[in-house]
Amino acid sequence: MYKLIYGENARLLPWAAPRIGVTAFRQDAQTIGYERDGELVAVVVFDGFSYGDGYMHVASDGSRRWLTRELLSAAFAYPFIQCGLRRITALVPAKNSVALKFDEELGFRREGYHPHAAESGGDIISLGMLREQCRFLPQEAR
């Protein structure tokens, strides 16, 4: 049985950080976790909020079992509906072709290339999604 987890940043951020490849998230980080039978399978982290934008990071247990419509709906409803953002940004290591493909399949579009911008010193590709482009929101929320 799957379960969405809210309000447990102290538990979810340390689980997500090494899977995403960062040592820490920004001070304003918020999370949505996803459990299956009591075990975390995915965490979505939001941080770097501005008036109309924020960063979205996705960490998983490495399987595809966590990728459900319920989690995707919650993950996009939070920034676009609850926070009222006009867009979200994803920053992906240029060498992570799996994550880039995944983000593009979700509807993110490539917007920029940033040499040496990763915490590890590698290159980053920035992707963005506008609220009106998000197919995981009800039409009236776009």
Secondary structure by P-SEA (a helix, b strand, c coil): cbbbbcccccccccccccccccccccccccbbbbbccccccbbbbbcccccccbbbbbbcccccccccaaaaaaaaaaacccccccbbbbbbcccaaaaaaaaaaacccccccccccccccbbbbbbbcccccccccccccc
